[in-house]
């Protein structure tokens, strides 16, 4: 299959090259480059506030004093893939093979949808939710590494804001997409919209199926304090997973008059992962070469349903550019995790064992927000607002155990109920003021947090409340029409996930228990940045120096237990630091060949002598590493109708308190052909040259572990996109631009 596909791509390239010689030189393709900033009209307020969606090229890179925004429509992998695939080609963002997202090496990222926090991308299912969401639903990605006080301080690495596609063309418009790949991979999508000027409605739906086989080898050794080996454990695991997802969204914007807009949106998304696995286990003791051996066959499922509704009012108040935004939202997430294991022992001679554990999670979130913005006589702009968010989560776990499965009975050691409630009340203000070639944006956010934990089964409760202030400061200096400097500071926080606070010990597989820590404290981050930007025509360069200092960081800790078992828990680090240099470059090598590249060279230091990490005291007081990661894309527009693209993405080595995660290289190549203005075909190949191998290493005085996972992401995808509608005269523009979020 792979050789035939390469032959197909080679044949297409040859035929397109011959056609290119017979055609006039094509117009240069649009790269992800910035457009000149709009100048203020005479008598109007001049600010540097970002406009998320404008009438410029959809693939242009937009820069503002506190964020950068990138289009994704030119990314061929995004045409046939998920939102995770689209994020892999955005500067500053790294996505590992399992879909976990990091900003400049830090995985503590808040992901928003159209500027609003959502539980859809929080918690253990966040990576799967991004893999379920089709990239075709996203128009732009905002990267906000040092957010102003206007945004939530949650997420020590910063914020990724996904901007969904908006209704622009008049009348009825729509798009249909179909993607088919090897191993039974397939994807369908349809979207439609109606724009009558004062009323714009839109809806979309999708379905996706993606088999994901993988093999894992895990070698663990347990030592005493003197360095003598106590046990050695070898496991081999063969997984075959089916990832299925479907969902939809519907929204409407109505301009009641020239100064009032009412908006509403509802969405519903479902994904499920079913995994069949075959695991071989072998344990060695001090005296016997092999003292335990068994085969484990099992099935695991993870299903998630997310339903959300959002309503908003935008009102232009008397005066020049005074605006008031009110927003109410409600979201409910239902998760179900089920793992069933059959163990057949060959040594020692024991009867087969069956174990099943099922967890039902119900997460409810309500949020109310108000924002006011007004220009000032000095030419500046003031923003103020408040935000209240309430979370009410329930985690209900039940286990059964027996030999054999027919005789399984409830296992009270694995049955528990945990409740989590948290309310965050916030008020903020920002003030933005230009001074000639300078512009300054300062802000302060005040938050009151009230959290209640209730471990019902163990009759343990915990109440916590605290008040904190989160300042931010951004400065921008315009050197010339093509060059500028920016600098910023922000204070951030990373609060523990609810399940990280549940002290009840739960068995997650044949040899591992997991337990939370109700005494975890939030991680606090001080973040600093300084950047130089150059842009001229189709060329864009960006160099950013950054430094982050974290206190009380939450991390995974694995410790050995009796009977060859292990405990995975959470603890606070006392301190960690990161500093780096990020380089971004976009432009043209020739009129038809564009490049888009970024690199991140950074240093990370972890102090592993924090409370709860005593077992690491002899390992290293401080550990540090300097690593390099990056991505590069080449796009060749051979003719007006044919585009070729190749991409390489290097995920750097990641330092963790007990060891490290090794670097991973991911690649893809693609080809797009325009049959007509309304019909496109795409062929992409994921990882054509290398297999994806993820390796995690733990090295402590008491535990050594090397886990190697081969993930079969290699695949060939064929996609068709058909657009329709949008003809005729555009309706008269209402008082509020419907392209604005």
For each residue, the residues with C-beta under 8 A, 3 or more apart:
1: 4 5 182 716
2: 5 6 688 714 716
3: 6 7
4: 1 7 8
5: 1 2 8 9 683 685 716
6: 2 3 9 10 688
7: 3 4 10 11
8: 4 5 11 12 683
9: 5 6 12 13 669 671 683 685
10: 6 7 13 14
11: 7 8 14 15
12: 8 9 15 16 642 671 673 683
13: 9 10 16 17 638 644 671
14: 10 11 17 18
15: 11 12 18 19
16: 12 13 19 20 638 639 642 644
17: 13 14 20 21 638
18: 14 15 21 22
19: 15 16 22 23 638 639 642
20: 16 17 23 26 638 639 642
21: 17 18
22: 18 19
23: 19 20 26 639 640
24:
25: 591 592
26: 20 23 29 591 592 637 638 639 640
27: 640
28: 538 588 591 592 594 637
29: 26 74 592 594 635 637 643
30: 33 57 59 60 74 538
31: 59 74 538 540 586 587 588 594 595 596 635
32: 59 60 61 70 71 74 540 586 596
33: 30 60 61 535 537 538 539 540 586 587
34: 60 61 62 63 535 540
35: 54 56 57 60 62
36: 481
37: 48
38: 51
39: 46
40: 44 45 46 47
41: 44
42:
43:
44: 40 41
45: 40 320 321 375 376 379 380 381
46: 39 40 379 434
47: 40 375 379 380 381 432 434 439
48: 37 64 65 432 434 439 441 476
49: 64 381 432
50: 62 64 65 66 67 69 142
51: 38 54 62 740
52: 62 69 115 140 142 163 740 741
53: 139 140 163 166 739 740 741
54: 35 51 62 739
55: 739
56: 35 60 62
57: 30 35 60 71
58: 71 73 139 140
59: 30 31 32 71 72 73 74
60: 30 32 33 34 35 56 57 71
61: 32 33 34 68 69 70 71 540 586
62: 34 35 50 51 52 54 56 68 69
63: 34 67 68 69 533 535
64: 48 49 50 67 68 69
65: 48 50 432 439 441 474 475 476 486
66: 50 144 146 147 148 441 474 488
67: 50 63 64 142 143 144 147 161
68: 61 62 63 64 91 142 143 542
69: 50 52 61 62 63 64 140 141 142 143 163
70: 32 61 90 91 140 141 143
71: 32 57 58 59 60 61 74 139 140
72: 59 75 78 86 89 90 135 138 139 140 141
73: 58 59 78 139
74: 29 30 31 32 59 71 635
75: 72 78 79 85 86 89 135 633 645
76: 79 80 643 645 668 670 671 672 682 684
77: 80 81 85 86 88 89 135 647 668 670 684 686
78: 72 73 75 81 85 86 89 135 136 138
79: 75 76 135 136 670 672 680 682 684 719 721
80: 76 77 85 179 181 187 670 682 684 717 718 719
81: 77 78 84 85 86 134 135 684 717
82: 85 86 130 131 132 133 134 135 208
83: 86 87 130 131 133 134 135 137 138 162
84: 81 87 88 95 99 101 127 130 131
85: 75 77 78 80 81 82 88 89 135
86: 72 75 77 78 81 82 83 89 90 135 138 141
87: 83 84 90 93 95 101 130 141 160
88: 77 84 85 93 94 95 631 647 649 666
89: 72 75 77 78 85 86 596 631 633 647 649
90: 70 72 86 87 93 141 143
91: 68 70 143 542 582 584 598 631
92: 103 104 143 145 582 598 600
93: 87 88 90 101 102 103 141 143 160
94: 88 101 102 103 105 629 649 651 652
95: 84 87 88 99 100 101 102 130
96: 99 100 102 651 664 694
97: 664 666 692 694 711 713
98: 127 694 711
99: 84 95 96 127 128 130 131
100: 95 96 107 126 127
101: 84 87 93 94 95 107 109 111 126 127 130 160
102: 93 94 95 96 105 106 107 109 157
103: 92 93 94 106 109 143 145 157 158 160
104: 92 145 157 546 578 580 582 600 602
105: 94 102 578 580 600 602 604 627 629 652 654
106: 102 103 109 156 157 548 578
107: 100 101 102 157
108: 155 156 157 494 523
109: 101 102 103 106 155 157 158 159 160
110: 117 152 154 155 158 159 160
111: 101 118 121 122 126 130 159 160 161 162
112: 115 116 117 118 159 160 161 162
113: 116 118 120 121 161 162 164
114: 161 162 163 164 741
115: 52 112 161 741
116: 112 113 310 327 329 367 369
117: 110 112 152 154 367 389
118: 111 112 113 121 122 308 331
119: 122 123 306 331 333 363 365 391
120: 113 126 129 269 306 308 331 333
121: 111 113 118 126 129 130
122: 111 118 119 126 497
123: 119 126 363 497 498 499
124: 497 499
125: 128 129 271 302 304 335
126: 100 101 111 120 121 122 123 129 130
127: 84 98 99 100 101 130 131
128: 99 125 131 132 243 271 273 302 304
129: 120 121 125 126 132 133 269 271 304 306
130: 82 83 84 87 95 99 101 111 121 126 127 133
131: 82 83 84 99 127 128 210 243 245 271
132: 82 128 129 208 243 245 247 269 271
133: 82 83 129 130 137 138 247 269
134: 81 82 83 137 177 187 189 206 208
135: 72 75 77 78 79 81 82 83 85 86 138
136: 78 79 175 177 189 191 206 721
137: 83 133 134 164 165 189 191 204 206 249
138: 72 78 83 86 133 135 141 162 163 164 165
139: 53 58 71 72 73 163 164 165 166
140: 52 53 58 69 70 71 72 163
141: 69 70 72 86 87 90 93 138 160 161 162 163
142: 50 52 67 68 69 159 160 161 162 163
143: 67 68 69 70 90 91 92 93 103 158 160
144: 66 67 147 151 158 159 160 161
145: 92 103 104 157 158 527 529 546
146: 66 158 472 474 488 489 490 527 529
147: 66 67 144 150 151 152 153 158 159 472 490 492
148: 66 151 430 441 443 472 474 490
149: 428 429 430 443 444 445 470 471 472
150: 147 371 383 385 428 430 443 445
151: 144 147 148 159
152: 110 117 147 155 159 387 426
153: 147 445 447 470 490 491 492 493
154: 110 117 492 493 494 495
155: 108 109 110 152 158 159 492 494
156: 106 108 492 493 494 523 525 527 548 550
157: 102 103 104 106 107 108 109 145
158: 103 109 110 143 144 145 146 147 155 492 527
159: 109 110 111 112 142 144 147 151 152 155
160: 87 93 101 103 109 110 111 112 141 142 143 144
161: 67 111 112 113 114 115 141 142 144
162: 83 111 112 113 114 138 141 142
163: 52 53 69 114 138 139 140 141 142 741
164: 113 114 137 138 139 249
165: 137 138 139 191
166: 53 139 202 738 739 741
167: 173 193 194 195 200 201 202 253 738
168: 195 738 739
169: 173 193 195 725 726 730
170: 195 196 197 726 728 729 730 731
171: 194 195 725 726 727 728
172: 192 193 194 725
173: 167 169 192 193 194 195 723 724 725 726
174: 190 191 192 193 723 724 725
175: 136 189 190 191 192 721 722 723 724
176: 189 190 721 722 724
177: 134 136 187 188 189 190 719 720 721 722
178: 186 187 188 189 719 720
179: 80 185 186 187 188 717 718 719 720
180: 185 186 187 717 718 719
181: 80 184 185 186 715 716 717 718
182: 1 185 715 716
183: 211 213 712 715
184: 181 209 211
185: 179 180 181 182 209 210 211 715 717
186: 178 179 180 181 208 209
187: 80 134 177 178 179 180 206 207 208 209 719
188: 177 178 179 206 207 208
189: 134 136 137 175 176 177 178 204 205 206 207
190: 174 175 176 177 204 205 206
191: 136 137 165 174 175 202 203 204 205
192: 172 173 174 175 202 203 204
193: 167 169 172 173 174 200 201 202 203
194: 167 171 172 173 199 200 201 202
195: 167 168 169 170 171 173 199 200 731 738
196: 170 199 200 731
197: 170 255 731 732 733 734
198: 254 255 731 734
199: 194 195 196 252 253 254 255
200: 167 193 194 195 196 252 253 738
201: 167 193 194 250 251 252 253
202: 166 167 191 192 193 194 250 251 252
203: 191 192 193 248 249 250 251
204: 137 189 190 191 192 248 249
205: 189 190 191 246 247 248 249
206: 134 136 137 187 188 189 190 245 246 247 248
207: 187 188 189 245 246
208: 82 132 134 186 187 188 243 244 245 246
209: 184 185 186 187 242 243 244
210: 131 185 242 243 244
211: 183 184 185 240 241 242 243
212: 239 241 242 243 711 712 713
213: 183 238 239 240 241 712
214: 239 241 709 710 711 712
215: 236 237 238 239 709 710
216: 235 236 237 239 707 708 709 710
217: 234 235 236 237 707 708
218: 233 234 235 236 237 705 706 707 708
219: 232 233 234 705 706 707
220: 232 233 566 703 704 705
221: 229 231 232 233 703 704 705
222: 229 230 231 232 233 560 564 702 703
223: 227 228 229 230 701 702 703 704
224: 227 228 230 702
225: 618 701 702
226:
227: 223 224 701
228: 223 224 286
229: 221 222 223 232 286
230: 222 223 224 285 286
231: 221 222 283 284 285 286 564
232: 219 220 221 222 229 283 284
233: 218 219 220 221 222 281 282 283 284 511 564
234: 217 218 219 281 282 283
235: 216 217 218 279 280 281 282 511
236: 215 216 217 218 279 280
237: 215 216 217 218 277 278 279 280
238: 213 215 277 278 279
239: 212 213 214 215 216 275 276 277
240: 211 213 275 276 277
241: 211 212 213 214 273 274 275 276
242: 209 210 211 212 273 274
243: 128 131 132 208 209 210 211 212 271 272 273
244: 208 209 210 271 272 273 274
245: 131 132 206 207 208 269 270 271 272
246: 205 206 207 208 269 270 271
247: 132 133 205 206 267 268 269 270 306
248: 203 204 205 206 267 268 269
249: 137 164 203 204 205 265 266 267 268
250: 201 202 203 265 266 267
251: 201 202 203 263 264 265 266
252: 199 200 201 202 263 264 265
253: 167 199 200 201 261 262 263 738
254: 198 199 261 262 263
255: 197 198 199 258 260 261 734 735 736 738
256: 260 261 262
257: 260 735
258: 255 316 734 735 736
259: 315 316 317 735 736
260: 255 256 257 313 314 315 316 736
261: 253 254 255 256 313 314 315 736
262: 253 254 256 311 312 313
263: 251 252 253 254 310 311 312 313 314
264: 251 252 309 310 311 312
265: 249 250 251 252 309 310 311
266: 249 250 251 307 308 309 310
267: 247 248 249 250 306 307 308
268: 247 248 249 305 306 307 308
269: 120 129 132 133 245 246 247 248 305 306
270: 245 246 247 303 304 305 306
271: 125 128 129 131 132 243 244 245 246 303 304
272: 243 244 245 301 302 303 304
273: 128 241 242 243 244 300 301 302 303
274: 241 242 244 299 300 301
275: 239 240 241 299 300 301
276: 239 240 241 298 299
277: 237 238 239 240 296 297 298 299 300
278: 237 238 295 296 297
279: 235 236 237 238 295 296 297 298 509 510
280: 235 236 237 295 296
281: 233 234 235 292 293 294 295 296 510 511
282: 233 234 235 290 292 293
283: 231 232 233 234 290 291 292 293 564
284: 231 232 233 288 289 290 291
285: 230 231 288 291
286: 228 229 230 231
287: 291
288: 284 285 291
289: 284
290: 282 283 284 293 347
291: 283 284 285 287 288 347 348
292: 281 282 283 345 347 348 564
293: 281 282 283 290 345 346 347
294: 281 343 344 345 346 347 510
295: 278 279 280 281 343 344 346
296: 277 278 279 280 281 341 342 343 344 510
297: 277 278 279 341 342 344
298: 276 277 279 339 340 341 342
299: 274 275 276 277 338 339 340
300: 273 274 275 277 337 338 339 340
301: 272 273 274 275 336 337 338 339
302: 125 128 272 273 335 336 337
303: 270 271 272 273 335 336 337
304: 125 128 129 270 271 272 333 334 335 336
305: 268 269 270 333 334 335
306: 119 120 129 247 267 268 269 270 331 332 333
307: 266 267 268 331 332 333
308: 118 120 266 267 268 329 330 331 332
309: 264 265 266 329 330 331
310: 116 263 264 265 266 327 328 329 330
311: 262 263 264 265 327 328 329
312: 262 263 264 325 326 327 328
313: 260 261 262 263 324 325 326 327
314: 260 261 263 323 324 325 736
315: 259 260 261 323 324 325
316: 258 259 260 321 322 323 735 736
317: 259 322 323 324
318: 322
319: 322 374
320: 45 375
321: 45 316 373 374 375
322: 316 317 318 319 372 373 374 375
323: 314 315 316 317 371 372 373 374
324: 313 314 315 317 370 371 372
325: 312 313 314 315 369 370 371 372 385
326: 312 313 369 370
327: 116 310 311 312 313 367 368 369 370 371
328: 310 311 312 367 368 369
329: 116 308 309 310 311 365 366 367
330: 308 309 310 365 366 367
331: 118 119 120 306 307 308 309 364 365 366
332: 306 307 308 362 363 364 365
333: 119 120 304 305 306 307 361 362 363 365
334: 304 305 360 361 362 363
335: 125 302 303 304 305 359 360 361 362 363
336: 301 302 303 304 358 359 360 361
337: 300 301 302 303 358 359 361
338: 299 300 301 356 357 358 359
339: 298 299 300 301 356 357 358 508 509
340: 298 299 300 354 355 356
341: 296 297 298 354 355 356 509 510
342: 296 297 298 352 353 354 405
343: 294 295 296 352 353 354 355 510
344: 294 295 296 297 352
345: 292 293 294 348 349 350 351 352 353
346: 293 294 295 349
347: 290 291 292 293 294
348: 291 292 345
349: 345 346
350: 345 353
351: 345 403 404
352: 342 343 344 345 403 404
353: 342 343 345 350 401 402 403
354: 340 341 342 343 400 401 402 403 404 405 408
355: 340 341 343 399 400 401 408 411 507
356: 338 339 340 341 399 400 401 408
357: 338 339 397 398 399 400 414 506 507
358: 336 337 338 339 397 398 399
359: 335 336 337 338 395 396 397 506
360: 334 335 336 395 396 397
361: 333 334 335 336 337 393 394 395 396
362: 332 333 334 335 393 394
363: 119 123 332 333 334 335 391 392 393 394
364: 331 332 391 392 393
365: 119 329 330 331 332 333 389 390 391 392
366: 329 330 331 389 390
367: 116 117 327 328 329 330 387 388 389 390
368: 327 328 387 388
369: 116 325 326 327 328 385 386 387 388
370: 324 325 326 327 385 386 387
371: 150 323 324 325 327 383 384 385
372: 322 323 324 325 383 384 385
373: 321 322 323 381 382 383
374: 319 321 322 323 381 382
375: 45 47 320 321 322 379 380 381 382
376: 45 379 380 381 382 433
377:
378: 433
379: 45 46 47 375 376 433 434
380: 45 47 375 376 431 432 433 434
381: 45 47 49 373 374 375 376 431 432 433
382: 373 374 375 376 429 430 431 432
383: 150 371 372 373 428 429 430 431 432
384: 371 372 427 428 429 430
385: 150 325 369 370 371 372 427 428 429
386: 369 370 425 426 427 428
387: 152 367 368 369 370 424 425 426 427 428
388: 367 368 369 423 424 425 426
389: 117 365 366 367 423 424
390: 365 366 367 421 422 423 424
391: 119 363 364 365 420 421 422 423 498
392: 363 364 365 420 421
393: 361 362 363 364 419 420 421 498
394: 361 362 363 417 418 419 420
395: 359 360 361 417 418 419 420 498 499 502
396: 359 360 361 417 418
397: 357 358 359 360 414 415 416 417 418 504 506
398: 357 358 410 414 415
399: 355 356 357 358 410 411 413 414 415 506 507
400: 354 355 356 357 408 409 410 411
401: 353 354 355 356 408 409 411 414
402: 353 354 405 406 407 408 409
403: 351 352 353 354 407
404: 351 352 354 407 408
405: 342 354 402 408
406: 402
407: 402 403 404
408: 354 355 356 400 401 402 404 405
409: 400 401 402
410: 398 399 400 415
411: 355 399 400 401 414 415
412: 415
413: 399
414: 357 397 398 399 401 411 506 507
415: 397 398 399 410 411 412 457
416: 397 455 456 457 458 502 504 506
417: 394 395 396 397 456 457
418: 394 395 396 397 453 454 455 456 457 498 499 502 504
419: 393 394 395 452 453 454 456
420: 391 392 393 394 395 451 452 453 454 498 501
421: 390 391 392 393 451 452
422: 390 391 449 450 451 452 498
423: 388 389 390 391 449 450 451
424: 387 388 389 390 447 448 449
425: 386 387 388 447 448
426: 152 386 387 388 445 446 447 448
427: 384 385 386 387 445 446
428: 149 150 383 384 385 386 387 443 444 445 446
429: 149 382 383 384 385 443 444
430: 148 149 150 382 383 384 441 442 443 472
431: 380 381 382 383 441 442 443
432: 47 48 49 65 380 381 382 383 439 440 441
433: 376 378 379 380 381 439 440
434: 46 47 48 379 380 438 439
435: 438 439 440
436:
437: 477 478 479
438: 434 435 475 476 477 478
439: 47 48 65 432 433 434 435 475 476 478
440: 432 433 435 473 474 475 476
441: 48 65 66 148 430 431 432 472 473 474 475 476
442: 430 431 471 472 473 474
443: 148 149 150 428 429 430 431 471 472 473
444: 149 428 429 469 470 471 472
445: 149 150 153 426 427 428 469 470 471 472
446: 426 427 428 467 468 469 470
447: 153 424 425 426 467 468 469 470
448: 424 425 426 465 466 467
449: 422 423 424 464 465 466 467 468 495
450: 422 423 464 465
451: 420 421 422 423 462 463 464 465
452: 419 420 421 422 461 462 463 464
453: 418 419 420 460 461 462 463 464 501 502 518
454: 418 419 420 460 461
455: 416 418 458 459 460 461 502 503 504 518
456: 416 417 418 419 459
457: 415 416 417 418 504
458: 416 455 503 504
459: 455 456
460: 453 454 455 503 518
461: 452 453 454 455
462: 451 452 453 501 518
463: 451 452 453
464: 449 450 451 452 453
465: 448 449 450 451
466: 448 449
467: 446 447 448 449
468: 446 447 449 493
469: 444 445 446 447
470: 149 153 444 445 446 447 490 491 492 493
471: 149 442 443 444 445 489 490 491
472: 146 147 148 149 430 441 442 443 444 445 488 489 490 491
473: 440 441 442 443 488 489 490
474: 65 66 146 148 440 441 442 486 487 488
475: 65 438 439 440 441 486 487 488
476: 48 65 438 439 440 441 484 485 486
477: 437 438 484 485 486
478: 437 438 439 483 484
479: 437 483 484 485
480: 483
481: 36
482: 534 535 536
483: 478 479 480 532 533 534
484: 476 477 478 479 532 533
485: 476 477 479 530 531 532 533
486: 65 474 475 476 477 529 530 531 533
487: 474 475 529 530 531
488: 66 146 472 473 474 475 527 528 529
489: 146 471 472 473 526 527 528 529
490: 146 147 148 153 470 471 472 473 527
491: 153 470 471 472 524 525 526 527
492: 147 153 154 155 156 158 470 524 525 527
493: 153 154 156 468 470 522 523 524 525
494: 108 154 155 156 522 523 525 553 554
495: 154 449 522 523
496: 500 501 516 520 522 554 570
497: 122 123 124 500 501
498: 123 391 393 395 418 420 422 501 502
499: 123 124 395 418 502 516
500: 496 497 516 517 520 554 570
501: 420 453 462 496 497 498 516 517 518 520
502: 395 416 418 453 455 498 499 515 516 518
503: 455 458 460 515 516 517 518
504: 397 416 418 455 457 458 515 516
505: 513 514 515 567
506: 357 359 397 399 414 416 513 514 515
507: 355 357 399 414 512 513
508: 339 512 513 514 568
509: 279 339 341 512
510: 279 281 294 296 341 343
511: 233 235 281 564 565 566
512: 507 508 509 565 566 567 568
513: 505 506 507 508 561 565 566 567 568
514: 505 506 508 567 568 569
515: 502 503 504 505 506 567 568 569
516: 496 499 500 501 502 503 504 520 569 570
517: 500 501 503 520 569 570 571 612
518: 453 455 460 462 501 502 503
519:
520: 496 500 501 516 517 554 570 571 572
521: 552 572
522: 493 494 495 496 552
523: 108 156 493 494 495 550 551 552 553 554 572
524: 491 492 493 550 551 552
525: 156 491 492 493 494 548 549 550 551
526: 489 491 548 549
527: 145 146 156 158 488 489 490 491 492 546 547 548
528: 488 489 546 547 548
529: 145 146 486 487 488 489 544 545 546 547
530: 485 486 487 544 545 546
531: 485 486 487 542 543 544 545
532: 483 484 485 542 543 544
533: 63 483 484 485 486 540 541 542
534: 482 483 539 540 541 542
535: 33 34 63 482 539 540 541
536: 482 539
537: 33
538: 28 30 31 33 586 587 588 594
539: 33 534 535 536 586 587 588
540: 31 32 33 34 61 533 534 535 584 585 586 587
541: 533 534 535 583 584 585
542: 68 91 531 532 533 534 582 583 584 585
543: 531 532 581 582 583 584
544: 529 530 531 532 581 582 583 584
545: 529 530 531 579 580 581
546: 104 145 527 528 529 530 578 579 580 582
547: 527 528 529 577 578 579
548: 106 156 525 526 527 528 577 578 579
549: 525 526 575 576 577
550: 156 523 524 525 553 573 575 576 577 578
551: 523 524 525 574 575
552: 521 522 523 524 572 573 574 610
553: 494 523 550 572 573 575 576
554: 494 496 500 520 523 570 571 572 573
555: 570 571 572 573 656 657
556: 568 569 570 656
557: 568 569 570 571 612 613 615 657 658
558: 566 567 568 658 698 703 705
559: 566 567 569 615 702 703
560: 222 565 566 567 702 703
561: 513 565 566 567
562: 565
563:
564: 222 231 233 283 292 511
565: 511 512 513 560 561 562
566: 220 511 512 513 558 559 560 561 703
567: 505 512 513 514 515 558 559 560 561
568: 508 512 513 514 515 556 557 558
569: 514 515 516 517 556 557 559 612
570: 496 500 516 517 520 554 555 556 557
571: 517 520 554 555 557 610 611 612 613
572: 520 521 523 552 553 554 555 610 611 612
573: 550 552 553 554 555 576 606 607 608 610 613 657
574: 551 552 607 609 610 611
575: 549 550 551 553 606 607 610
576: 549 550 553 573 604 605 606 607
577: 547 548 549 550 604 605
578: 104 105 106 546 547 548 550 602 603 604 605
579: 545 546 547 548 602 603
580: 104 105 545 546 600 601 602 603
581: 543 544 545 600 601 602
582: 91 92 104 542 543 544 546 598 599 600 601 602
583: 541 542 543 544 598 599 600
584: 91 540 541 542 543 544 597 598
585: 540 541 542 595 596 597 598
586: 31 32 33 61 538 539 540 594 595 596 597
587: 31 33 538 539 540 594 595
588: 28 31 538 539 591 593 594 595
589: 593 594 595
590: 593
591: 25 26 28 588
592: 25 26 28 29 636 637 638
593: 588 589 590 634 635 636 637
594: 28 29 31 538 586 587 588 589 634 635 637
595: 31 585 586 587 588 589 632 633 634 635
596: 31 32 89 585 586 632 633 635
597: 584 585 586 630 631 632 633
598: 91 92 582 583 584 585 630 631 632
599: 582 583 628 629 630
600: 92 104 105 580 581 582 583 628 629 630 652
601: 580 581 582 626 627 628
602: 104 105 578 579 580 581 582 626 627 652
603: 578 579 580 624 625 626
604: 105 576 577 578 624 625 626 627 655
605: 576 577 578 622 623 624
606: 573 575 576 622 623 624 655 656 657
607: 573 574 575 576 610 621 622
608: 573 613 616 619 620 621 622 623 657 658
609: 574 613 616 617 621
610: 552 571 572 573 574 575 607 613
611: 571 572 574
612: 517 557 569 571 572
613: 557 571 573 608 609 610 616 617 657
614: 617
615: 557 559 619 700 701 702
616: 608 609 613 619 620 657 658 700
617: 609 613 614 621
618: 225 701
619: 608 615 616 658 699 700 701
620: 608 616 623
621: 607 608 609 617
622: 605 606 607 608
623: 605 606 608 620 655 657
624: 603 604 605 606 655
625: 603 604 653 655 660
626: 601 602 603 604
627: 105 601 602 604 652 653 654 655 663
628: 599 600 601 650 652
629: 94 105 599 600 650 651 652 663
630: 597 598 599 600 649 650
631: 88 89 91 597 598 647 648 649 650
632: 595 596 597 598 647 648
633: 75 89 595 596 597 645 646 647
634: 593 594 595 645 646 647
635: 29 31 74 593 594 595 596 643 644 645
636: 592 593 643 644 645
637: 26 28 29 592 593 594 640 642 643
638: 13 16 17 19 20 26 592 642 643 644
639: 16 19 20 23 26 642
640: 23 26 27 637 674
641: 673 674 675
642: 12 16 19 20 637 638 639 671 672 673 674
643: 29 76 635 636 637 638 671 672
644: 13 16 635 636 638 669 670 671
645: 75 76 633 634 635 636 669 670 671 672
646: 633 634 667 668 669 670
647: 77 88 89 631 632 633 634 667 668 669
648: 631 632 665 666 667
649: 88 89 94 630 631 665 666 667
650: 628 629 630 631 663 664 665
651: 94 96 629 654 663 664 665 666
652: 94 105 600 602 627 628 629 663
653: 625 627 660 661 662 663
654: 105 627 651 660 661
655: 604 606 623 624 625 627 660
656: 555 556 606 659 660 661 696
657: 555 557 573 606 608 613 616 623
658: 557 558 608 616 619 698 699 700 703
659: 656 696 697 698 699 700 705
660: 625 653 654 655 656 696 697
661: 653 654 656 694 695 696 697
662: 653 694 695 696 697
663: 627 629 650 651 652 653
664: 96 97 650 651 692 693 694
665: 648 649 650 651 690
666: 88 97 648 649 651 686 687 692 713
667: 646 647 648 649 686 687 688 689 690
668: 76 77 646 647 684 685 686 687 688
669: 9 644 645 646 647 684 685 688
670: 76 77 79 80 644 645 646 682 683 684 685
671: 9 12 13 76 642 643 644 645 682 683 684
672: 76 79 642 643 645 680 681 682
673: 12 641 642 680 681 682
674: 640 641 642 677 679 680
675: 641 679 680 681
676: 679
677: 674
678: 722 723 724
679: 674 675 676 720 721 722 723
680: 79 672 673 674 675 720 721
681: 672 673 675 718 719 720 721
682: 76 79 80 670 671 672 673 717 718 719 720 721
683: 5 8 9 12 670 671 716 717 718 719
684: 76 77 79 80 81 668 669 670 671 716 717 719
685: 5 9 668 669 670 688 714 715 716 717
686: 77 666 667 668 713 714 715 716 717
687: 666 667 668 690 691 692 713 714 715
688: 2 6 667 668 669 685 714
689: 667
690: 665 667 687
691: 687 710 712 714
692: 97 664 666 687 710 711 712 713 714
693: 664 708 709 710 711
694: 96 97 98 661 662 664 708 709 711
695: 661 662 706 707 708 709
696: 656 659 660 661 662 705 706 707
697: 659 660 661 662 705 706 707
698: 558 658 659 703 704 705 706
699: 619 658 659 704
700: 615 616 619 658 659 703 704
701: 223 225 227 615 618 619
702: 222 223 224 225 559 560 615
703: 220 221 222 223 558 559 560 566 658 698 700
704: 220 221 223 698 699 700
705: 218 219 220 221 558 659 696 697 698
706: 218 219 695 696 697 698
707: 216 217 218 219 695 696 697
708: 216 217 218 693 694 695
709: 214 215 216 693 694 695
710: 214 215 216 691 692 693
711: 97 98 212 214 692 693 694
712: 183 212 213 214 691 692
713: 97 212 666 686 687 692
714: 2 685 686 687 688 691 692
715: 181 182 183 185 685 686 687
716: 1 2 5 181 182 683 684 685 686
717: 80 81 179 180 181 185 682 683 684 685 686
718: 80 179 180 181 681 682 683
719: 79 80 177 178 179 180 187 681 682 683 684
720: 177 178 179 679 680 681 682
721: 79 136 175 176 177 679 680 681 682
722: 175 176 177 678 679
723: 173 174 175 678 679 726
724: 173 174 175 176 678
725: 169 171 172 173 174
726: 169 170 171 173 723
727: 171
728: 170 171
729: 170
730: 169 170 733
731: 170 195 196 197 198
732: 197
733: 197 730 737
734: 197 198 255 258 737 738
735: 255 257 258 259 316
736: 255 258 259 260 261 314 316 740
737: 733 734 740
738: 166 167 168 195 200 253 255 734
739: 53 54 55 166 168
740: 51 52 53 736 737
741: 52 53 114 115 163 166
